[in-house]
Amino acid sequence: MRRLFLLNLLIFSFFVSAAQEDVESLKKEIEQLNNRITNLRHSFNSLEKSIDDIYWYNRVGELAFIDKVILTGPKKRVEKNPTAQGAGNPLKIQAYIFIPKGIDTNKKYPLLVLPHGGVHSNFNTYYDHIIKELMVQRYIVVAPEYRGSTGYGKGFYEAIDYGGLEVQDTKATRDYMLENYDFIDKNRVGIFGWSHGGLISLMNIFEFPESYKVAYAGVPVSDLIARMGYKTQRYRDLYSADYHIGKSAYEDVNEYRRRSPAWNAHKLQTPLLIHTNTNDEDVNVFEVEHLIKSLKAEGKKFEYEIYKDIPGGHAFDRLDTKKAKEIRLKIYKFLNGYLSPENGFQNIEELHKASYTGF
């Protein structure tokens, strides 16, 4: 009986061991498959980006000289192998440049810095109508593809530093333009953006107030602490990933506070316009209200408007509707008051005409 028991135990152990090996083998296969899927996703993003880059010429090529340049921002926040060759080098970033055709390069023109939105996104032809409107007004525009932008591979994607080095990448594109284009007026530089681009715009004027004459922040991400509270766990996991902030807001609330405009309101020195919308499905209006209240508490002078349930939600003033154009006209008039472009729009008819004639 004892021998039979031992035999059964031996057979059982053999099958358990074999099953464990199968499980481990399956885990490795799943991990390898996930890595392949991730790499494939980045490959598709790069392909999509290349196609969209060509589309720019179709959409605004008649109005603008278009270029895409490579420059450097600060080094990576986290190096996977800090002793490897090239570790600690500045990170290479790219930026789109739009220069109106027909300008007189013996004159000086204002520059607008336009950071795109999104935790992981990129600058694309979603903005083509806005670029058209800016070209007609005779603005020079630079749009940075700061670290974490999609379409540039896994390494660049995982170099993200949300509300941190992204801000310095954006400032680096502003400096690049002044260093390389002598027809830009260094005293007429503005910055504007929506959503996360609004956050980057705000953090730029907070950290580098002497570098910008004016700023606009549309539906800006304003309080990451509050944002982590009302977003899903999947969204929160983006930020606590090892290559990202690396901790949850619960684990390091001060780090999330450091990256939030509402908690940096005391730094404002630059003329600023803020817009938000009560039916925004992405950046809840209370985030922006917190920013507004913080600026007021600090005694800061700025302008703002809280729109009531404007169609379009998060994108309410970036659409092609008449109402969206009317609101953009307000934005342009605010920026133009400080940057004085040659052909600043005076009315909605001029803005609308620019969208289909280019004049």
N, C-alpha and C positions, 0 to 999 in steps of 0.2 A: 504494500500500500504506500509506504514511504517513498519507494523508488518511483511509483507511478506519479505521486504528487510532485516529486522533484523533476520528473520528465515533463509533466504538464507546465510546471513553473518555468522550465527552460524554454519550452516551446512558446509560452506566453511572452517571456522576456524577449525572445527573438522577434516575434511579431510586433511587440511594442517598439523595440529598437528600430525595426524596419519602417514602422509607421512614422517614428520621429524623424528618421532620415528623409522620408518622403515629404513630411511637413516642411522640414528645413529646405529641401530642394525646391518645393513649391513656393516657399517664401522668397527664395533667391530669384526664381523665375518671374514672380510677380514684381519684385523690385526692379529687375532688369527691364521688364515690360513697361513699368511706370516711367523709368528713365527714358526709354525710347519714345514713349508718348510725349513726355515733356520736351525732349529735343525736337521731336517732329512738330510740336506746337510752335516752338521758337522758329523753326525753319519756315513754317507757313506764315508766321508773323512777318518774317523778313521778306518773303515773297510778296505779301500783301503791301508792305511798306514800299517796295520797289515799284510796284504797279501804281500805287497812289502818287509816288513822286513824279511819275510820267504824266499823270492826270493833271498836275498843277499847271503844266504848260498849256494844256487844253483849256483850262478854266480861266487863267489870268495872264497867260503868256503875251497877249496883245497889249496888256497894260503895264507889265512889269518885267524887269530883268530879274531872273530867278537864279539863285545860287544856293548850294548846300556846302558848308564849310566844316572842316574838322579843326577843333582847338582843344585846349585842355582846361579841366577844372581841378579842384583839389584831389589829393590821393584818396583811395578808397578808405572808408571808415573802418572796415574789417578786412584784413588780408587773410585768405585761407592758408597761405604759406608765406609768412612774413620774412623768411630768409631766402626765398626763391629769387632767381635772377629777375630783375625788374620790379620786385616788390617795393612799394613805397613811391613808385613813379606817379606823376599826376595822371588822372583818369582822362582818356580821350573822349570828348563829346562832340556832337554835331549840332548844327544850327541852320535853319533856313533863313535866307536873306531875300527881301523883296525891295527893289528899287524902282520907283516910277519911271517909265520911259519918257524921254523928252525933257528931263530936268536939266538945268544949267549947273554943271559941276563947279562953276566958279562961284556959285552961291552957297549958302548954308541952309540945311533942311533939318527939321525935327526928327528925332528917332523915337519909335515906340517899341518896347520890349513886350512880347506876347507869349508868356508861358502857357502851355496847354494844361488841361485838367486831367484828372484820373489818377488813381493809386498806381496803376500800371497802364499807361496809354501812350499816345504820341500825337504830334502835330500832324494834321492831315487835312484833306480838302473839305472837311466839315466846315472849315473856316474860310472857304474860298470867297464867299460873298462879303465877308468882313474885310478880307485883304483887298478886294476890289474897291470897297468904299474908302479904304485908307490910301490906296494908290491914287485915286482920283483927287483926294485932298492934298496929295504930295507929302505923304509921310514915308520915311524909310522905316522898314519893319524888320526886326530880327525875332525869330521864334526858336527858342532853345529846345533841344531834345536832351533834357537833363537826365542824370543817372536814374535808372529804373524804367525808362521809356521802353516800349515794346518795339520789336522790329530790328533789334541790334544784337540778338543772341542772348543766351542764358546768363553769361557772365555780366553783361551790362544790366540785364533785368535784375539780377541779384545784388547789384551794387547800390540798389535803392537806399536813400536816406531821407525818408519822408519828413519834410519840414526842417531838414538839416542841411546837408551838403547840396541838395537840390537847389537851395536858395543861392548858394555860392556859385554853382554852375550857371545859373541864370545871370547873376551879376557878371560872371566871366564873359558871357556873350555880349553884354552891354559894353564892357571894356574893350573887347575885341573890335567892335564896330568903331569906337572912337579912335582906336589905334590905327585902323586900316582905311578909313574913309574920311578924307579931309573935308568933304562937303557936308558932314554932319555937324550940327551946332551942339557942342558939348554942354551948353547951357539950356538946351531944349530937349531933354530926354525924359520920357514918361514910361510908365509900366502899367499894363492892365491885363486882367485875366478873369476867368470864370471858374467857380468850383475850387478844385485844388490849385488851379492857376491863379485864383483869387487869393488863396492862402499864400502862395509863393510871392505874389505881388505885394501883399501886406508885409510879409517877413522881410522882403527886400528893402522896403522903405523904413522898416523898423531898424534893421541892421546897418543899412547904408543910406541914411537920410540925405547926405550931401550929393548922392549920385542921381537923384530923380527929382524932377521939377513938379511932378503930379502923378497921381495914381488912381485907378479905378479897380474896385473889387466887386465882381458880380457873383451873387449867391456863394460867397466864400466859405469854405470849411473854416470854422472859427474856433471850435473847442473840441479837441480830440478826446478829452476826458468824457464830456457829455456824449460825444459821438459813439464811443465804445459802449455806452449804456443803452442806446436805442437801436444799434445795429445788431445784426445776427452774429452768432458765434463764428460762422464761416468768415464773415468780414473781419471780426476781431482777430482771427487766426492769421490773416494776412500780415498784421502788424507785429504779432508775437513770434513770427518765423525767425529762425536763427540768423538769416541774412538780412532781416529787416530790423525793427527796433529791438527784437529779441526777447522782449518781456511784455506781459500784459499790462494794462493800465493799473490793475489791482496790485501787480508786483512792483511797479515803479511809476507811481502817479506823477512824480515830479518831472520825469522825462517826457511824458505826454503833455504836461503843462508847458514845458520849455518850448515845445514845437507848436503851440496853439496861439494864434493871433490874439484871442480875447485875453490871454494872460500876459501879453506883451504890449498892451494898449498904451502904457506909460511912455513908450518910446516914440510915439507919433510926432513928427515934425513937418511932414509933407502934406500939401493939399490932397484931400482924399474924398472920393465919392463911393458910396456903398449902395448896392441894390440887392433886395431879396424879394421873395414871393411866398405868400402864405400857403400856397398849395405845392410847394417844392417837395417832390417825392424822394429827393436824394439828400440835400442839406436841409434839415428841418429848420424852419424859420427861427426857432428859439436859439439855435446856435448863433445866428447872426444878430439876434436881439441881445444876446449876452455880449457880443463884441461891441454893439452900439452903446449899451449901458456902461460897459467898461471904459470906453472912450469918453463918455460924458462924465463919468465919475472922476476921471483924470483931468477934467477941464479942457479937453482937446477940442479944437475947432475942425469940423469936417461936415460933409453933407451926406445925407442918406435918404432913401425912400423905401418904404415897405409896401410892395404892391399887393393888392387883395385879389387872390384867386385868378391871376391872369392865365389864360390858356397857354399850355406849353410847359407848365410846372418848372422844373429845374432849368429848362432851356428857353424860358419865356421871352427873353429879349435877344435870342440868337436865331430866331426863326425868320421866315420870309414874309410873315404876315405884316399888315399895315401897322398894327399895334406894336409889334416888335421893332419895326423900323422907327416908329415915333419915339420909343424908349432909347434906341441906339442914337438917335439924333441928340437926345439929352446928354448921353454919354460923350458924344463927340464934341458938343458945345462946351461941356465942362473941360475936357482935355484941351480943346482948341484955345480956351481962355488963357491957358498957361504956355502952350506950345506954338501957337500962331502959325499953322500951316498955310501955304499959299492959297489953297482953294477950299478952305473950310466950309462945310455945308451951312447954309443959312435957313433952309427949310426942308420939309419932307420930300418935296418934289425933286430937289437936287439930289437927295440921297437915293430916291427911287430911280431916277434917271441913270445914276451911276451904275446901278445893278444890271442894266441891260444895254447901255450905250457906251459906258466907260468914259463919259465926258460930263 
